[in-house]
Structure formats: structure tokens, C-alpha cells
Amino acid sequence: MLTARLTKACPINSRQSGFIRSAGCSENLKLLQLLIHNAKREHRPLGVVFVDLAKAFNTVSHYHIISSLKQKGTDSHIIALITNL
């Protein structure tokens, strides 16, 4: 329920696979394999970057998170819940 309400205020990228119900890693891995296969077949260069945002909630300013939710018009009950986390 929390994810559904937050998604209205802060849309999630279709490639997001953490903390939401989705195929997750397997889908992203299959996509990566397909990209590598196509690049090899077509003899095209391919650059791949892996970004690990481990503990992102602990590294982003909580004030900034709350301010952003308010700016996006998120329900005050949801903001209170996030604040109390």
C-alpha cells in the first residue's frame, strides 16, 4: 500500500527492481545478456556500468526526502509514516 501511494507522487522507473513486486534481477539479467549478445553479433562497442546504491535511504538526507514528498503533494499520513521510519 505504501509503495502504491508513493508511486503516485514519485513515479518509479520501469527498470527499478528493488523493494517492489517485480521479476527483479532475473529480468534485468536477461536484458543485459540480450544487449551483450546483440553487441557481439553486430560487432558494436558496448559499455556497461553497475551502480550500487546500497543503503541509499541512510545516505540521502531525511530532510530532503520529506521535503521532496511534500513538494510532490504526497498525503500527509504517508509523510508522517516515512518520517517516523
Distance bins in CASP14 RR format, pairs under 12 A and 6 or more apart:
PFRMAT RR
TARGET T0000
AUTHOR 0000-0000-0000
RMODE 2
METHOD distances of the structure
MODEL  1
1 7 0 0 0 0 0 1 0 0 0 0 0
1 8 0 0 0 0 0 1 0 0 0 0 0
1 75 0 0 0 0 0 1 0 0 0 0 0
1 77 0 0 0 0 0 1 0 0 0 0 0
1 78 0 0 0 0 1 0 0 0 0 0 0
1 81 0 0 0 0 0 1 0 0 0 0 0
2 8 0 0 0 0 0 1 0 0 0 0 0
2 9 0 0 0 0 0 1 0 0 0 0 0
2 10 0 0 0 0 0 1 0 0 0 0 0
2 19 0 0 0 0 1 0 0 0 0 0 0
2 20 0 0 0 0 0 1 0 0 0 0 0
2 69 0 0 0 0 0 1 0 0 0 0 0
2 74 0 0 0 0 0 1 0 0 0 0 0
2 75 0 0 0 0 0 1 0 0 0 0 0
2 77 0 0 0 0 0 1 0 0 0 0 0
2 78 1 0 0 1 0 0 0 0 0 0 0
2 79 0 0 0 0 0 1 0 0 0 0 0
2 80 0 0 0 0 0 1 0 0 0 0 0
2 81 1 0 0 1 0 0 0 0 0 0 0
2 82 0 0 0 0 1 0 0 0 0 0 0
2 85 0 0 0 0 1 0 0 0 0 0 0
3 9 0 0 0 0 0 1 0 0 0 0 0
3 10 0 0 0 0 0 1 0 0 0 0 0
3 11 0 0 0 0 0 1 0 0 0 0 0
3 12 0 0 0 0 1 0 0 0 0 0 0
3 16 0 0 0 0 0 1 0 0 0 0 0
3 18 0 0 0 0 0 1 0 0 0 0 0
3 19 1 0 0 1 0 0 0 0 0 0 0
3 20 1 0 1 0 0 0 0 0 0 0 0
3 21 1 0 0 1 0 0 0 0 0 0 0
3 22 0 0 0 0 0 1 0 0 0 0 0
3 78 0 0 0 0 0 1 0 0 0 0 0
3 82 0 0 0 0 0 1 0 0 0 0 0
4 10 0 0 0 0 0 1 0 0 0 0 0
4 11 0 0 0 0 0 1 0 0 0 0 0
4 12 0 0 0 0 0 1 0 0 0 0 0
4 20 0 0 0 0 1 0 0 0 0 0 0
4 21 0 0 0 0 0 1 0 0 0 0 0
4 75 0 0 0 0 0 1 0 0 0 0 0
4 78 0 0 0 0 0 1 0 0 0 0 0
5 69 0 0 0 0 0 1 0 0 0 0 0
5 72 0 0 0 0 0 1 0 0 0 0 0
5 73 0 0 0 0 0 1 0 0 0 0 0
5 74 1 0 0 1 0 0 0 0 0 0 0
5 75 1 0 0 1 0 0 0 0 0 0 0
5 76 0 0 0 0 0 1 0 0 0 0 0
5 77 0 0 0 0 1 0 0 0 0 0 0
5 78 1 0 1 0 0 0 0 0 0 0 0
5 79 0 0 0 0 0 1 0 0 0 0 0
5 81 0 0 0 0 1 0 0 0 0 0 0
5 82 0 0 0 0 0 1 0 0 0 0 0
6 12 0 0 0 0 1 0 0 0 0 0 0
6 16 0 0 0 0 0 1 0 0 0 0 0
6 19 0 0 0 0 0 1 0 0 0 0 0
6 20 0 0 0 0 0 1 0 0 0 0 0
6 65 0 0 0 0 0 1 0 0 0 0 0
6 68 0 0 0 0 0 1 0 0 0 0 0
6 69 1 0 0 1 0 0 0 0 0 0 0
6 72 0 0 0 0 1 0 0 0 0 0 0
6 73 0 0 0 0 0 1 0 0 0 0 0
6 74 1 0 0 1 0 0 0 0 0 0 0
6 75 0 0 0 0 1 0 0 0 0 0 0
6 77 0 0 0 0 0 1 0 0 0 0 0
6 78 1 0 0 1 0 0 0 0 0 0 0
6 79 0 0 0 0 0 1 0 0 0 0 0
6 81 0 0 0 0 1 0 0 0 0 0 0
6 82 0 0 0 0 1 0 0 0 0 0 0
7 13 0 0 0 0 0 1 0 0 0 0 0
7 14 0 0 0 0 0 1 0 0 0 0 0
7 16 0 0 0 0 1 0 0 0 0 0 0
7 19 0 0 0 0 0 1 0 0 0 0 0
7 20 0 0 0 0 1 0 0 0 0 0 0
7 21 0 0 0 0 0 1 0 0 0 0 0
7 72 0 0 0 0 0 1 0 0 0 0 0
7 74 0 0 0 0 0 1 0 0 0 0 0
7 78 0 0 0 0 0 1 0 0 0 0 0
8 69 0 0 0 0 0 1 0 0 0 0 0
8 72 0 0 0 0 1 0 0 0 0 0 0
8 73 0 0 0 0 1 0 0 0 0 0 0
8 74 1 0 0 1 0 0 0 0 0 0 0
8 75 0 0 0 0 1 0 0 0 0 0 0
8 78 0 0 0 0 1 0 0 0 0 0 0
9 65 0 0 0 0 0 1 0 0 0 0 0
9 66 0 0 0 0 0 1 0 0 0 0 0
9 68 0 0 0 0 1 0 0 0 0 0 0
9 69 1 0 0 1 0 0 0 0 0 0 0
9 70 0 0 0 0 1 0 0 0 0 0 0
9 71 0 0 0 0 1 0 0 0 0 0 0
9 72 1 1 0 0 0 0 0 0 0 0 0
9 73 1 0 1 0 0 0 0 0 0 0 0
9 74 1 0 1 0 0 0 0 0 0 0 0
9 75 0 0 0 0 1 0 0 0 0 0 0
9 76 0 0 0 0 0 1 0 0 0 0 0
9 78 0 0 0 0 1 0 0 0 0 0 0
9 79 0 0 0 0 1 0 0 0 0 0 0
9 82 0 0 0 0 0 1 0 0 0 0 0
10 16 0 0 0 0 0 1 0 0 0 0 0
10 65 0 0 0 0 1 0 0 0 0 0 0
10 68 1 0 0 1 0 0 0 0 0 0 0
10 69 1 0 0 1 0 0 0 0 0 0 0
10 70 0 0 0 0 0 1 0 0 0 0 0
10 71 0 0 0 0 0 1 0 0 0 0 0
10 72 1 0 0 1 0 0 0 0 0 0 0
10 73 0 0 0 0 0 1 0 0 0 0 0
10 74 1 0 0 1 0 0 0 0 0 0 0
10 78 0 0 0 0 0 1 0 0 0 0 0
10 79 0 0 0 0 0 1 0 0 0 0 0
10 82 0 0 0 0 0 1 0 0 0 0 0
11 72 0 0 0 0 1 0 0 0 0 0 0
12 18 0 0 0 0 1 0 0 0 0 0 0
12 19 0 0 0 0 1 0 0 0 0 0 0
12 20 1 0 0 1 0 0 0 0 0 0 0
12 21 0 0 0 0 0 1 0 0 0 0 0
12 22 0 0 0 0 1 0 0 0 0 0 0
13 20 0 0 0 0 0 1 0 0 0 0 0
13 22 0 0 0 0 0 1 0 0 0 0 0
13 28 0 0 0 0 0 1 0 0 0 0 0
14 20 0 0 0 0 0 1 0 0 0 0 0
14 22 0 0 0 0 1 0 0 0 0 0 0
14 23 0 0 0 0 0 1 0 0 0 0 0
14 24 0 0 0 0 0 1 0 0 0 0 0
14 27 0 0 0 0 0 1 0 0 0 0 0
14 28 0 0 0 0 0 1 0 0 0 0 0
14 31 0 0 0 0 0 1 0 0 0 0 0
15 22 0 0 0 0 1 0 0 0 0 0 0
15 23 0 0 0 0 0 1 0 0 0 0 0
15 24 0 0 0 0 1 0 0 0 0 0 0
15 25 0 0 0 0 0 1 0 0 0 0 0
15 27 0 0 0 0 1 0 0 0 0 0 0
15 28 1 0 0 1 0 0 0 0 0 0 0
15 31 0 0 0 0 1 0 0 0 0 0 0
15 32 0 0 0 0 0 1 0 0 0 0 0
15 51 0 0 0 0 0 1 0 0 0 0 0
16 22 1 0 0 1 0 0 0 0 0 0 0
16 23 0 0 0 0 0 1 0 0 0 0 0
16 24 0 0 0 0 1 0 0 0 0 0 0
16 25 0 0 0 0 0 1 0 0 0 0 0
16 27 0 0 0 0 0 1 0 0 0 0 0
16 28 0 0 0 0 1 0 0 0 0 0 0
16 53 0 0 0 0 0 1 0 0 0 0 0
16 56 0 0 0 0 0 1 0 0 0 0 0
17 23 1 0 0 1 0 0 0 0 0 0 0
17 24 1 1 0 0 0 0 0 0 0 0 0
17 25 1 0 0 1 0 0 0 0 0 0 0
17 26 0 0 0 0 1 0 0 0 0 0 0
17 27 1 0 0 1 0 0 0 0 0 0 0
17 28 1 0 1 0 0 0 0 0 0 0 0
17 29 0 0 0 0 0 1 0 0 0 0 0
17 30 0 0 0 0 0 1 0 0 0 0 0
17 31 0 0 0 0 0 1 0 0 0 0 0
18 24 1 0 0 1 0 0 0 0 0 0 0
18 25 0 0 0 0 1 0 0 0 0 0 0
18 27 0 0 0 0 0 1 0 0 0 0 0
18 28 0 0 0 0 0 1 0 0 0 0 0
18 53 0 0 0 0 1 0 0 0 0 0 0
18 54 0 0 0 0 0 1 0 0 0 0 0
18 56 0 0 0 0 0 1 0 0 0 0 0
18 57 0 0 0 0 0 1 0 0 0 0 0
19 53 0 0 0 0 0 1 0 0 0 0 0
19 56 0 0 0 0 0 1 0 0 0 0 0
19 57 0 0 0 0 1 0 0 0 0 0 0
22 28 0 0 0 0 1 0 0 0 0 0 0
23 29 0 0 0 0 1 0 0 0 0 0 0
23 30 0 0 0 0 1 0 0 0 0 0 0
23 31 0 0 0 0 0 1 0 0 0 0 0
24 30 0 0 0 0 0 1 0 0 0 0 0
24 31 0 0 0 0 0 1 0 0 0 0 0
25 31 0 0 0 0 0 1 0 0 0 0 0
25 32 0 0 0 0 0 1 0 0 0 0 0
26 32 0 0 0 0 0 1 0 0 0 0 0
26 33 0 0 0 0 0 1 0 0 0 0 0
27 33 0 0 0 0 0 1 0 0 0 0 0
27 34 0 0 0 0 0 1 0 0 0 0 0
28 34 0 0 0 0 0 1 0 0 0 0 0
28 35 0 0 0 0 0 1 0 0 0 0 0
28 48 0 0 0 0 0 1 0 0 0 0 0
28 50 0 0 0 0 0 1 0 0 0 0 0
29 35 0 0 0 0 0 1 0 0 0 0 0
29 36 0 0 0 0 0 1 0 0 0 0 0
29 50 0 0 0 0 0 1 0 0 0 0 0
30 36 0 0 0 0 0 1 0 0 0 0 0
30 37 0 0 0 0 0 1 0 0 0 0 0
31 37 0 0 0 0 0 1 0 0 0 0 0
31 38 0 0 0 0 0 1 0 0 0 0 0
31 48 0 0 0 0 0 1 0 0 0 0 0
32 38 0 0 0 0 0 1 0 0 0 0 0
32 39 0 0 0 0 0 1 0 0 0 0 0
32 46 0 0 0 0 1 0 0 0 0 0 0
32 47 0 0 0 0 0 1 0 0 0 0 0
32 48 1 0 0 1 0 0 0 0 0 0 0
32 49 0 0 0 0 0 1 0 0 0 0 0
32 50 0 0 0 0 1 0 0 0 0 0 0
33 39 0 0 0 0 0 1 0 0 0 0 0
33 40 0 0 0 0 0 1 0 0 0 0 0
33 46 0 0 0 0 0 1 0 0 0 0 0
33 48 0 0 0 0 0 1 0 0 0 0 0
34 40 0 0 0 0 0 1 0 0 0 0 0
34 41 0 0 0 0 0 1 0 0 0 0 0
34 46 0 0 0 0 0 1 0 0 0 0 0
35 41 0 0 0 0 0 1 0 0 0 0 0
35 42 0 0 0 0 0 1 0 0 0 0 0
35 44 0 0 0 0 0 1 0 0 0 0 0
35 45 0 0 0 0 0 1 0 0 0 0 0
35 46 1 0 0 1 0 0 0 0 0 0 0
35 47 0 0 0 0 1 0 0 0 0 0 0
35 48 1 0 0 1 0 0 0 0 0 0 0
36 42 0 0 0 0 0 1 0 0 0 0 0
36 44 0 0 0 0 0 1 0 0 0 0 0
36 45 0 0 0 0 0 1 0 0 0 0 0
36 46 1 0 0 1 0 0 0 0 0 0 0
36 47 0 0 0 0 1 0 0 0 0 0 0
36 48 1 0 0 1 0 0 0 0 0 0 0
37 44 0 0 0 0 0 1 0 0 0 0 0
37 46 0 0 0 0 0 1 0 0 0 0 0
38 44 1 0 0 1 0 0 0 0 0 0 0
38 45 0 0 0 0 0 1 0 0 0 0 0
38 46 0 0 0 0 1 0 0 0 0 0 0
39 45 1 0 0 1 0 0 0 0 0 0 0
39 46 1 1 0 0 0 0 0 0 0 0 0
39 47 0 0 0 0 1 0 0 0 0 0 0
39 48 0 0 0 0 1 0 0 0 0 0 0
40 46 0 0 0 0 1 0 0 0 0 0 0
52 59 0 0 0 0 0 1 0 0 0 0 0
53 59 0 0 0 0 1 0 0 0 0 0 0
53 60 0 0 0 0 1 0 0 0 0 0 0
56 62 0 0 0 0 0 1 0 0 0 0 0
56 64 0 0 0 0 0 1 0 0 0 0 0
56 65 0 0 0 0 0 1 0 0 0 0 0
57 64 0 0 0 0 0 1 0 0 0 0 0
57 65 1 0 0 1 0 0 0 0 0 0 0
57 82 0 0 0 0 1 0 0 0 0 0 0
57 85 0 0 0 0 1 0 0 0 0 0 0
58 65 0 0 0 0 0 1 0 0 0 0 0
58 85 0 0 0 0 0 1 0 0 0 0 0
59 65 0 0 0 0 0 1 0 0 0 0 0
60 66 0 0 0 0 0 1 0 0 0 0 0
60 67 0 0 0 0 0 1 0 0 0 0 0
60 68 0 0 0 0 1 0 0 0 0 0 0
60 82 0 0 0 0 0 1 0 0 0 0 0
61 67 0 0 0 0 1 0 0 0 0 0 0
61 68 0 0 0 0 1 0 0 0 0 0 0
62 68 0 0 0 0 0 1 0 0 0 0 0
62 69 0 0 0 0 0 1 0 0 0 0 0
62 79 0 0 0 0 0 1 0 0 0 0 0
62 82 0 0 0 0 1 0 0 0 0 0 0
62 83 1 0 0 1 0 0 0 0 0 0 0
62 84 0 0 0 0 0 1 0 0 0 0 0
62 85 0 0 0 0 1 0 0 0 0 0 0
63 69 0 0 0 0 0 1 0 0 0 0 0
63 70 0 0 0 0 0 1 0 0 0 0 0
63 82 0 0 0 0 0 1 0 0 0 0 0
63 83 0 0 0 0 0 1 0 0 0 0 0
64 70 0 0 0 0 0 1 0 0 0 0 0
64 71 0 0 0 0 0 1 0 0 0 0 0
64 82 0 0 0 0 0 1 0 0 0 0 0
65 71 0 0 0 0 0 1 0 0 0 0 0
65 72 0 0 0 0 0 1 0 0 0 0 0
65 74 0 0 0 0 0 1 0 0 0 0 0
65 78 0 0 0 0 0 1 0 0 0 0 0
65 79 0 0 0 0 1 0 0 0 0 0 0
65 82 1 0 0 1 0 0 0 0 0 0 0
65 83 0 0 0 0 1 0 0 0 0 0 0
65 85 0 0 0 0 1 0 0 0 0 0 0
66 72 0 0 0 0 0 1 0 0 0 0 0
66 73 0 0 0 0 0 1 0 0 0 0 0
66 74 0 0 0 0 1 0 0 0 0 0 0
66 76 0 0 0 0 0 1 0 0 0 0 0
66 78 0 0 0 0 0 1 0 0 0 0 0
66 79 1 0 0 1 0 0 0 0 0 0 0
66 80 0 0 0 0 1 0 0 0 0 0 0
66 81 0 0 0 0 0 1 0 0 0 0 0
66 82 1 0 0 1 0 0 0 0 0 0 0
66 83 1 0 1 0 0 0 0 0 0 0 0
66 84 0 0 0 0 0 1 0 0 0 0 0
66 85 0 0 0 0 0 1 0 0 0 0 0
67 73 0 0 0 0 0 1 0 0 0 0 0
67 74 0 0 0 0 0 1 0 0 0 0 0
67 79 0 0 0 0 1 0 0 0 0 0 0
67 82 0 0 0 0 0 1 0 0 0 0 0
67 83 0 0 0 0 0 1 0 0 0 0 0
68 74 0 0 0 0 1 0 0 0 0 0 0
68 79 0 0 0 0 0 1 0 0 0 0 0
68 82 0 0 0 0 0 1 0 0 0 0 0
69 75 0 0 0 0 1 0 0 0 0 0 0
69 76 0 0 0 0 1 0 0 0 0 0 0
69 77 0 0 0 0 0 1 0 0 0 0 0
69 78 1 0 0 1 0 0 0 0 0 0 0
69 79 1 0 1 0 0 0 0 0 0 0 0
69 80 0 0 0 0 0 1 0 0 0 0 0
69 81 0 0 0 0 0 1 0 0 0 0 0
69 82 1 0 0 1 0 0 0 0 0 0 0
69 83 0 0 0 0 1 0 0 0 0 0 0
69 85 0 0 0 0 0 1 0 0 0 0 0
70 76 0 0 0 0 1 0 0 0 0 0 0
70 78 0 0 0 0 0 1 0 0 0 0 0
70 79 1 0 0 1 0 0 0 0 0 0 0
70 80 0 0 0 0 0 1 0 0 0 0 0
70 82 0 0 0 0 0 1 0 0 0 0 0
70 83 0 0 0 0 0 1 0 0 0 0 0
71 79 0 0 0 0 0 1 0 0 0 0 0
72 78 0 0 0 0 0 1 0 0 0 0 0
72 79 0 0 0 0 1 0 0 0 0 0 0
72 82 0 0 0 0 0 1 0 0 0 0 0
73 79 0 0 0 0 1 0 0 0 0 0 0
74 80 0 0 0 0 0 1 0 0 0 0 0
74 81 0 0 0 0 0 1 0 0 0 0 0
74 82 0 0 0 0 1 0 0 0 0 0 0
74 83 0 0 0 0 0 1 0 0 0 0 0
75 81 0 0 0 0 1 0 0 0 0 0 0
75 82 0 0 0 0 0 1 0 0 0 0 0
76 82 0 0 0 0 0 1 0 0 0 0 0
76 83 0 0 0 0 0 1 0 0 0 0 0
77 83 0 0 0 0 0 1 0 0 0 0 0
77 84 0 0 0 0 0 1 0 0 0 0 0
78 84 0 0 0 0 0 1 0 0 0 0 0
78 85 0 0 0 0 0 1 0 0 0 0 0
79 85 0 0 0 0 0 1 0 0 0 0 0
END
